[in-house]
Amino acid sequence: MQKFGLFGIKKEMTQLWVNGAYTPVTLVQIPEQEVIRYKTQEKDKYEALVVGVDKKESGKEKGQKVSYGTMAEFVVTSDFAENYPA
């Protein structure tokens, strides 16, 4: 079984009228996410995706420099990495 993740930002709490009663709900914003790299068994000793959020670019006149506000790894199987190349 593979487990995947997704970044979400909690925006607010509210309530909806469902089946004759109010139900509390959380509104979540899904920011733009980018797969930065794959970690491989040969190089890193395990398979994983590195995902970045909140992309920041700087140094445009000297060449592009990219950094991310938040990054996380999601462990995947080698089958996933073969089927979804970077």
C-alpha positions in Angstrom: 0.0 0.0 0.0 1.3 3.4 -1.0 0.7 6.5 1.1 0.7 9.9 -0.5 0.5 13.4 0.9 -0.7 16.8 0.0 0.1 20.2 1.4 -2.9 22.2 2.7 -3.3 25.5 4.4 -6.2 25.8 6.9 -8.1 29.0 5.9 -11.1 29.0 8.3 -13.8 27.1 10.1 -17.4 27.3 9.1 -20.5 25.2 9.2 -22.9 23.8 6.5 -26.5 22.7 6.8 -26.5 19.0 6.1 -29.4 16.6 6.7 -31.3 19.0 8.9 -28.3 19.9 11.2 -25.3 22.1 11.1 -22.0 20.3 10.4 -18.7 21.9 11.2 -16.2 22.0 8.3 -12.7 23.3 7.7 -11.9 25.2 4.6 -8.5 24.2 3.2 -6.5 25.8 0.4 -4.2 23.6 -1.7 -1.2 25.6 -2.8 0.7 25.0 -6.0 3.1 22.1 -5.4 6.1 20.9 -7.5 8.1 17.7 -7.5 11.6 18.9 -7.0 13.4 15.6 -7.3 13.2 11.8 -6.9 15.4 10.1 -4.4 16.6 6.8 -5.7 17.7 3.5 -4.2 21.2 3.7 -5.8 22.0 7.2 -4.6 20.0 7.7 -1.4 19.3 4.1 -0.3 15.5 4.6 -0.5 12.8 5.8 -3.0 11.1 9.1 -2.3 9.6 12.2 -3.9 10.7 15.6 -2.7 7.9 18.1 -3.0 8.2 21.9 -2.6 5.7 24.6 -1.9 5.9 28.4 -1.9 8.5 28.7 -4.7 10.8 31.8 -4.6 13.0 32.8 -7.5 15.9 35.3 -7.1 19.0 36.5 -9.0 17.3 36.7 -12.4 20.0 38.8 -13.9 22.8 36.4 -12.9 20.9 33.2 -13.5 17.9 31.7 -11.9 18.1 30.7 -8.2 15.1 28.8 -6.9 14.2 28.1 -3.2 11.1 26.8 -1.5 9.4 27.9 1.7 8.3 24.4 2.6 9.6 21.0 1.4 8.7 17.4 2.3 9.6 13.9 1.3 7.0 11.3 0.5 8.3 7.7 0.4 7.2 5.8 -2.8 7.9 2.4 -4.3 10.2 1.9 -7.3 7.2 1.1 -9.4 5.8 4.6 -8.8 9.2 6.2 -9.8 9.3 4.2 -13.0 5.8 5.1 -14.0 6.0 8.8 -13.2 9.4 10.1 -14.2 10.5 13.6 -13.1 
